[in-house]
Amino acid sequence: MDASIESRVDREVEAWLRWVPRWRPGTHRARSRLCQQCFGSPVLRAAGLDTDVPHAVQHPLSMRIKTLVDDEVETYTARNLPLLNRELGLIELRRAAQAYRPLEGLEPEFDGLDLDPPPEPDEPYLFTFEEFVQPLSADDPELVPPPLSIEEKTTLRVEMRLADDYATLVGKRICADLGGRRVQLQQAIATFVEPQVQALLADLGSTLDPHGT
C-alpha cells in the first residue's frame, strides 16, 4: 500500500458527497432483511455514519469502500498469492460463462441490495430477477482443475489467511482516512439528509394526530 489508497479514498468520498444532495426518501428499494455490508460496519463507524442515518444513504459509501478494498486485495493476490489467484481466476471464468448476471455493473446506490422487493400478500410475481441468476457452472472440463494435493491445500489455506490479513490492513488504513473526513461527512448528512428525515417525521406526526395543531 502507498499514498494511492488515500487518494482513492478521497475520490470515493467526493463521489459520495456529490451524490448525497440528490438523495430523496423513498427513491431506493427497501430491504427485507439487515444489510450485512452495512450493519455493524467499521467503515461507517469510522465515518461517523453508523447511527441515525438512513440505510439508503449509508449503503453507497459502504459499497464504494468495499470495492476499493476488493481491488486492493485483488492486486495483492495477483502479485503475491499465485495459487489463490488461480482458483479465483477459475471462479471468474465460470461467472463469465453465465448468460445473465443482473448483480454486475450496478451503481453503488444499488450494488448489494436485494434484486426483488418483497412480494405483496396474495400477489405473487410472475417471475423475479433472482430466478434468472444461474449458479456458477462447473461442467466445462477446462474450468475444472485437477484436485489439489495435500500440499496445495495447505498452501491455499495459508494464502487465504494472508489475503484476509491484507484486507484487514487495508480496511484499517481506510478507516483511519475516513476518520479525518468525519466532520465533512456528518455535515453533508446534517445539510441534505436530516431536514428530509425531519420533514417525514413531521408528516407522519400530523397523520397520526389529525387533531393536533
Phi and psi in degrees as GROMACS dihedral restraints (atoms count N, CA, C in turn):
[ dihedral_restraints ]
;  ai    aj    ak    al  type     phi  dphi    fc
    3     4     5     6     1  -143.1    20    10
    4     5     6     7     1  -163.5    20    10
    6     7     8     9     1   -62.7    20    10
    7     8     9    10     1   -17.1    20    10
    9    10    11    12     1   -62.5    20    10
   10    11    12    13     1   -27.8    20    10
   12    13    14    15     1   -69.0    20    10
   13    14    15    16     1   -37.3    20    10
   15    16    17    18     1   -64.4    20    10
   16    17    18    19     1   -39.8    20    10
   18    19    20    21     1   -66.8    20    10
   19    20    21    22     1   -34.6    20    10
   21    22    23    24     1   -73.8    20    10
   22    23    24    25     1   -37.7    20    10
   24    25    26    27     1   -57.5    20    10
   25    26    27    28     1   -43.6    20    10
   27    28    29    30     1   -59.5    20    10
   28    29    30    31     1   -42.4    20    10
   30    31    32    33     1   -64.5    20    10
   31    32    33    34     1   -42.4    20    10
   33    34    35    36     1   -67.7    20    10
   34    35    36    37     1   -39.8    20    10
   36    37    38    39     1   -64.6    20    10
   37    38    39    40     1   -43.3    20    10
   39    40    41    42     1   -63.6    20    10
   40    41    42    43     1   -38.0    20    10
   42    43    44    45     1   -64.0    20    10
   43    44    45    46     1   -41.2    20    10
   45    46    47    48     1   -65.4    20    10
   46    47    48    49     1   -40.9    20    10
   48    49    50    51     1   -64.2    20    10
   49    50    51    52     1   -32.8    20    10
   51    52    53    54     1   -71.7    20    10
   52    53    54    55     1   -28.4    20    10
   54    55    56    57     1   -80.9    20    10
   55    56    57    58     1   -36.9    20    10
   57    58    59    60     1   -52.6    20    10
   58    59    60    61     1   -43.1    20    10
   60    61    62    63     1   -61.1    20    10
   61    62    63    64     1   -18.9    20    10
   63    64    65    66     1   -89.1    20    10
   64    65    66    67     1    -8.0    20    10
   66    67    68    69     1   -68.8    20    10
   67    68    69    70     1   138.6    20    10
   69    70    71    72     1  -134.3    20    10
   70    71    72    73     1   141.7    20    10
   72    73    74    75     1   -58.3    20    10
   73    74    75    76     1   138.9    20    10
   75    76    77    78     1    81.7    20    10
   76    77    78    79     1     3.7    20    10
   78    79    80    81     1   -91.2    20    10
   79    80    81    82     1    -2.9    20    10
   81    82    83    84     1  -126.8    20    10
   82    83    84    85     1   143.1    20    10
   84    85    86    87     1   -63.6    20    10
   85    86    87    88     1   133.4    20    10
   87    88    89    90     1   -72.9    20    10
   88    89    90    91     1   153.0    20    10
   90    91    92    93     1   -94.5    20    10
   91    92    93    94     1   147.9    20    10
   93    94    95    96     1   -91.0    20    10
   94    95    96    97     1    -5.4    20    10
   96    97    98    99     1  -150.9    20    10
   97    98    99   100     1   168.7    20    10
   99   100   101   102     1   -62.2    20    10
  100   101   102   103     1   141.4    20    10
  102   103   104   105     1   -80.6    20    10
  103   104   105   106     1   115.4    20    10
  105   106   107   108     1   -67.5    20    10
  106   107   108   109     1   -22.8    20    10
  108   109   110   111     1   -76.6    20    10
  109   110   111   112     1   -32.8    20    10
  111   112   113   114     1  -101.7    20    10
  112   113   114   115     1   -32.9    20    10
  114   115   116   117     1   -66.7    20    10
  115   116   117   118     1   119.0    20    10
  117   118   119   120     1    72.9    20    10
  118   119   120   121     1    17.3    20    10
  120   121   122   123     1   -67.0    20    10
  121   122   123   124     1   126.0    20    10
  123   124   125   126     1   -66.6    20    10
  124   125   126   127     1   -24.9    20    10
  126   127   128   129     1   -65.7    20    10
  127   128   129   130     1   -48.2    20    10
  129   130   131   132     1   -67.4    20    10
  130   131   132   133     1   -34.4    20    10
  132   133   134   135     1   -65.3    20    10
  133   134   135   136     1   -43.0    20    10
  135   136   137   138     1   -63.4    20    10
  136   137   138   139     1   -34.7    20    10
  138   139   140   141     1   -80.7    20    10
  139   140   141   142     1    -8.3    20    10
  141   142   143   144     1    76.4    20    10
  142   143   144   145     1    22.9    20    10
  144   145   146   147     1  -116.2    20    10
  145   146   147   148     1    20.1    20    10
  147   148   149   150     1   -85.1    20    10
  148   149   150   151     1   -14.6    20    10
  150   151   152   153     1  -132.8    20    10
  151   152   153   154     1   147.4    20    10
  153   154   155   156     1    58.9    20    10
  154   155   156   157     1    31.4    20    10
  156   157   158   159     1  -128.1    20    10
  157   158   159   160     1   128.9    20    10
  159   160   161   162     1   -56.4    20    10
  160   161   162   163     1   142.8    20    10
  162   163   164   165     1   -59.4    20    10
  163   164   165   166     1   -36.1    20    10
  165   166   167   168     1   -64.6    20    10
  166   167   168   169     1   -17.6    20    10
  168   169   170   171     1   -92.3    20    10
  169   170   171   172     1   -37.2    20    10
  171   172   173   174     1   -65.6    20    10
  172   173   174   175     1   -44.0    20    10
  174   175   176   177     1   -57.6    20    10
  175   176   177   178     1   -45.2    20    10
  177   178   179   180     1   -59.1    20    10
  178   179   180   181     1   -41.1    20    10
  180   181   182   183     1   -67.4    20    10
  181   182   183   184     1   -42.2    20    10
  183   184   185   186     1   -59.1    20    10
  184   185   186   187     1   -43.1    20    10
  186   187   188   189     1   -73.4    20    10
  187   188   189   190     1   -33.4    20    10
  189   190   191   192     1   -62.1    20    10
  190   191   192   193     1   -42.3    20    10
  192   193   194   195     1   -70.6    20    10
  193   194   195   196     1   -37.2    20    10
  195   196   197   198     1   -60.0    20    10
  196   197   198   199     1   -43.3    20    10
  198   199   200   201     1   -62.5    20    10
  199   200   201   202     1   -39.1    20    10
  201   202   203   204     1   -61.5    20    10
  202   203   204   205     1   -47.9    20    10
  204   205   206   207     1   -62.4    20    10
  205   206   207   208     1   -44.7    20    10
  207   208   209   210     1   -58.6    20    10
  208   209   210   211     1   -42.2    20    10
  210   211   212   213     1   -64.9    20    10
  211   212   213   214     1   -42.5    20    10
  213   214   215   216     1   -63.3    20    10
  214   215   216   217     1   -43.7    20    10
  216   217   218   219     1   -68.3    20    10
  217   218   219   220     1   -37.5    20    10
  219   220   221   222     1   -61.8    20    10
  220   221   222   223     1   -43.0    20    10
  222   223   224   225     1   -64.3    20    10
  223   224   225   226     1   -44.3    20    10
  225   226   227   228     1   -61.2    20    10
  226   227   228   229     1   -42.6    20    10
  228   229   230   231     1   -64.4    20    10
  229   230   231   232     1   -44.0    20    10
  231   232   233   234     1   -62.0    20    10
  232   233   234   235     1   -32.8    20    10
  234   235   236   237     1   -84.6    20    10
  235   236   237   238     1   -31.3    20    10
  237   238   239   240     1  -125.6    20    10
  238   239   240   241     1   -15.4    20    10
  240   241   242   243     1  -126.3    20    10
  241   242   243   244     1    78.9    20    10
  243   244   245   246     1   -63.6    20    10
  244   245   246   247     1   -39.2    20    10
  246   247   248   249     1   -69.8    20    10
  247   248   249   250     1   -46.0    20    10
  249   250   251   252     1   -62.5    20    10
  250   251   252   253     1   -39.4    20    10
  252   253   254   255     1   -61.5    20    10
  253   254   255   256     1   -39.7    20    10
  255   256   257   258     1   -64.8    20    10
  256   257   258   259     1   -44.4    20    10
  258   259   260   261     1   -64.6    20    10
  259   260   261   262     1   -41.5    20    10
  261   262   263   264     1   -66.3    20    10
  262   263   264   265     1   -35.1    20    10
  264   265   266   267     1   -62.5    20    10
  265   266   267   268     1   -38.1    20    10
  267   268   269   270     1   -66.8    20    10
  268   269   270   271     1   -37.6    20    10
  270   271   272   273     1   -62.6    20    10
  271   272   273   274     1   -41.8    20    10
  273   274   275   276     1   -64.9    20    10
  274   275   276   277     1   -37.3    20    10
  276   277   278   279     1   -64.2    20    10
  277   278   279   280     1   -41.7    20    10
  279   280   281   282     1   -65.9    20    10
  280   281   282   283     1   -39.2    20    10
  282   283   284   285     1   -65.2    20    10
  283   284   285   286     1   -38.9    20    10
  285   286   287   288     1   -64.4    20    10
  286   287   288   289     1   -23.7    20    10
  288   289   290   291     1   -79.3    20    10
  289   290   291   292     1    -9.7    20    10
  291   292   293   294     1   -68.6    20    10
  292   293   294   295     1   136.9    20    10
  294   295   296   297     1   -73.4    20    10
  295   296   297   298     1   -30.9    20    10
  297   298   299   300     1  -136.5    20    10
  298   299   300   301     1   124.0    20    10
  300   301   302   303     1  -131.9    20    10
  301   302   303   304     1    77.1    20    10
  303   304   305   306     1   -67.9    20    10
  304   305   306   307     1   -16.2    20    10
  306   307   308   309     1   -82.8    20    10
  307   308   309   310     1    -8.7    20    10
  309   310   311   312     1   -96.8    20    10
  310   311   312   313     1   149.1    20    10
  312   313   314   315     1    76.6    20    10
  313   314   315   316     1    18.2    20    10
  315   316   317   318     1   -84.1    20    10
  316   317   318   319     1   150.9    20    10
  318   319   320   321     1   -68.8    20    10
  319   320   321   322     1   155.4    20    10
  321   322   323   324     1   -56.0    20    10
  322   323   324   325     1   -27.6    20    10
  324   325   326   327     1   -64.3    20    10
  325   326   327   328     1   -23.8    20    10
  327   328   329   330     1  -118.9    20    10
  328   329   330   331     1   -17.6    20    10
  330   331   332   333     1   -60.7    20    10
  331   332   333   334     1   128.6    20    10
  333   334   335   336     1    88.9    20    10
  334   335   336   337     1    -5.4    20    10
  336   337   338   339     1   -84.9    20    10
  337   338   339   340     1   164.7    20    10
  339   340   341   342     1   -60.9    20    10
  340   341   342   343     1   139.2    20    10
  342   343   344   345     1   -67.5    20    10
  343   344   345   346     1   -37.8    20    10
  345   346   347   348     1  -122.8    20    10
  346   347   348   349     1   141.5    20    10
  348   349   350   351     1   -69.6    20    10
  349   350   351   352     1   159.0    20    10
  351   352   353   354     1   -59.6    20    10
  352   353   354   355     1   138.1    20    10
  354   355   356   357     1   -69.1    20    10
  355   356   357   358     1   148.9    20    10
  357   358   359   360     1   -77.3    20    10
  358   359   360   361     1   146.8    20    10
  360   361   362   363     1   -55.6    20    10
  361   362   363   364     1   132.7    20    10
  363   364   365   366     1    63.3    20    10
  364   365   366   367     1    16.8    20    10
  366   367   368   369     1  -131.9    20    10
  367   368   369   370     1    70.7    20    10
  369   370   371   372     1   -67.7    20    10
  370   371   372   373     1   152.0    20    10
  372   373   374   375     1   -78.2    20    10
  373   374   375   376     1   145.9    20    10
  375   376   377   378     1   -65.9    20    10
  376   377   378   379     1   -35.5    20    10
  378   379   380   381     1  -157.8    20    10
  379   380   381   382     1   163.0    20    10
  381   382   383   384     1  -130.0    20    10
  382   383   384   385     1   156.9    20    10
  384   385   386   387     1   -61.7    20    10
  385   386   387   388     1   -36.8    20    10
  387   388   389   390     1   -61.9    20    10
  388   389   390   391     1   -31.1    20    10
  390   391   392   393     1   -66.6    20    10
  391   392   393   394     1   -23.8    20    10
  393   394   395   396     1   -85.5    20    10
  394   395   396   397     1    -9.2    20    10
  396   397   398   399     1   -76.3    20    10
  397   398   399   400     1   115.7    20    10
  399   400   401   402     1   -85.8    20    10
  400   401   402   403     1   142.8    20    10
  402   403   404   405     1   -65.4    20    10
  403   404   405   406     1   154.6    20    10
  405   406   407   408     1   -61.3    20    10
  406   407   408   409     1   131.6    20    10
  408   409   410   411     1   -87.7    20    10
  409   410   411   412     1   139.3    20    10
  411   412   413   414     1  -122.9    20    10
  412   413   414   415     1    21.6    20    10
  414   415   416   417     1   -78.6    20    10
  415   416   417   418     1   -29.9    20    10
  417   418   419   420     1   -71.4    20    10
  418   419   420   421     1   119.8    20    10
  420   421   422   423     1   -57.7    20    10
  421   422   423   424     1   -29.6    20    10
  423   424   425   426     1   -70.1    20    10
  424   425   426   427     1   -19.9    20    10
  426   427   428   429     1   -97.7    20    10
  427   428   429   430     1     1.3    20    10
  429   430   431   432     1  -113.6    20    10
  430   431   432   433     1   102.7    20    10
  432   433   434   435     1   -72.5    20    10
  433   434   435   436     1   161.7    20    10
  435   436   437   438     1   -63.1    20    10
  436   437   438   439     1   155.5    20    10
  438   439   440   441     1   -57.0    20    10
  439   440   441   442     1   144.6    20    10
  441   442   443   444     1   -73.5    20    10
  442   443   444   445     1   143.1    20    10
  444   445   446   447     1   -74.6    20    10
  445   446   447   448     1   169.3    20    10
  447   448   449   450     1   -59.7    20    10
  448   449   450   451     1   -40.1    20    10
  450   451   452   453     1   -65.3    20    10
  451   452   453   454     1   -41.3    20    10
  453   454   455   456     1   -66.1    20    10
  454   455   456   457     1   -39.1    20    10
  456   457   458   459     1   -62.5    20    10
  457   458   459   460     1   -40.7    20    10
  459   460   461   462     1   -63.9    20    10
  460   461   462   463     1   -44.8    20    10
  462   463   464   465     1   -62.8    20    10
  463   464   465   466     1   -40.5    20    10
  465   466   467   468     1   -63.5    20    10
  466   467   468   469     1   -40.8    20    10
  468   469   470   471     1   -62.7    20    10
  469   470   471   472     1   -40.9    20    10
  471   472   473   474     1   -63.6    20    10
  472   473   474   475     1   -44.9    20    10
  474   475   476   477     1   -65.8    20    10
  475   476   477   478     1   -36.5    20    10
  477   478   479   480     1   -64.4    20    10
  478   479   480   481     1   -39.5    20    10
  480   481   482   483     1   -65.8    20    10
  481   482   483   484     1   -39.8    20    10
  483   484   485   486     1   -63.6    20    10
  484   485   486   487     1   -39.7    20    10
  486   487   488   489     1   -64.6    20    10
  487   488   489   490     1   -41.2    20    10
  489   490   491   492     1   -64.1    20    10
  490   491   492   493     1   -42.6    20    10
  492   493   494   495     1   -62.5    20    10
  493   494   495   496     1   -39.3    20    10
  495   496   497   498     1   -68.2    20    10
  496   497   498   499     1   -39.7    20    10
  498   499   500   501     1   -60.5    20    10
  499   500   501   502     1   -40.1    20    10
  501   502   503   504     1   -64.0    20    10
  502   503   504   505     1   -41.7    20    10
  504   505   506   507     1   -62.8    20    10
  505   506   507   508     1   -44.7    20    10
  507   508   509   510     1   -62.2    20    10
  508   509   510   511     1   -44.0    20    10
  510   511   512   513     1   -60.1    20    10
  511   512   513   514     1   -41.4    20    10
  513   514   515   516     1   -65.2    20    10
  514   515   516   517     1   -39.7    20    10
  516   517   518   519     1   -62.6    20    10
  517   518   519   520     1   -43.1    20    10
  519   520   521   522     1   -65.6    20    10
  520   521   522   523     1   -43.1    20    10
  522   523   524   525     1   -61.2    20    10
  523   524   525   526     1   -38.5    20    10
  525   526   527   528     1   -63.2    20    10
  526   527   528   529     1   -40.2    20    10
  528   529   530   531     1   -66.8    20    10
  529   530   531   532     1   -41.4    20    10
  531   532   533   534     1   -65.2    20    10
  532   533   534   535     1   -32.3    20    10
  534   535   536   537     1   -58.4    20    10
  535   536   537   538     1   -32.9    20    10
  537   538   539   540     1   -74.7    20    10
  538   539   540   541     1   -15.3    20    10
  540   541   542   543     1  -105.0    20    10
  541   542   543   544     1     6.0    20    10
  543   544   545   546     1   -56.1    20    10
  544   545   546   547     1   -46.6    20    10
  546   547   548   549     1   -60.6    20    10
  547   548   549   550     1   -43.6    20    10
  549   550   551   552     1   -64.7    20    10
  550   551   552   553     1   -41.3    20    10
  552   553   554   555     1   -65.8    20    10
  553   554   555   556     1   -44.4    20    10
  555   556   557   558     1   -67.8    20    10
  556   557   558   559     1   -32.3    20    10
  558   559   560   561     1   -64.2    20    10
  559   560   561   562     1   -37.8    20    10
  561   562   563   564     1   -63.3    20    10
  562   563   564   565     1   -40.4    20    10
  564   565   566   567     1   -62.9    20    10
  565   566   567   568     1   -46.4    20    10
  567   568   569   570     1   -63.2    20    10
  568   569   570   571     1   -32.7    20    10
  570   571   572   573     1   -83.3    20    10
  571   572   573   574     1   -43.0    20    10
  573   574   575   576     1  -110.1    20    10
  574   575   576   577     1   -24.2    20    10
  576   577   578   579     1  -104.0    20    10
  577   578   579   580     1   -50.0    20    10
  579   580   581   582     1   -57.5    20    10
  580   581   582   583     1   -42.3    20    10
  582   583   584   585     1   -59.6    20    10
  583   584   585   586     1   -36.1    20    10
  585   586   587   588     1   -70.3    20    10
  586   587   588   589     1   -38.1    20    10
  588   589   590   591     1   -64.3    20    10
  589   590   591   592     1   -43.7    20    10
  591   592   593   594     1   -63.8    20    10
  592   593   594   595     1   -37.0    20    10
  594   595   596   597     1   -64.8    20    10
  595   596   597   598     1   -40.3    20    10
  597   598   599   600     1   -62.9    20    10
  598   599   600   601     1   -42.5    20    10
  600   601   602   603     1   -64.8    20    10
  601   602   603   604     1   -38.0    20    10
  603   604   605   606     1   -65.1    20    10
  604   605   606   607     1   -42.2    20    10
  606   607   608   609     1   -63.6    20    10
  607   608   609   610     1   -40.6    20    10
  609   610   611   612     1   -65.0    20    10
  610   611   612   613     1   -40.8    20    10
  612   613   614   615     1   -62.6    20    10
  613   614   615   616     1   -40.8    20    10
  615   616   617   618     1   -69.1    20    10
  616   617   618   619     1   -30.9    20    10
  618   619   620   621     1   -70.3    20    10
  619   620   621   622     1   -39.8    20    10
  621   622   623   624     1   -76.2    20    10
  622   623   624   625     1   -24.2    20    10
  624   625   626   627     1  -126.5    20    10
  625   626   627   628     1    71.3    20    10
  627   628   629   630     1   -63.6    20    10
  628   629   630   631     1   -18.4    20    10
  630   631   632   633     1   -95.4    20    10
  631   632   633   634     1     1.1    20    10
  633   634   635   636     1   -74.1    20    10
  634   635   636   637     1   168.6    20    10
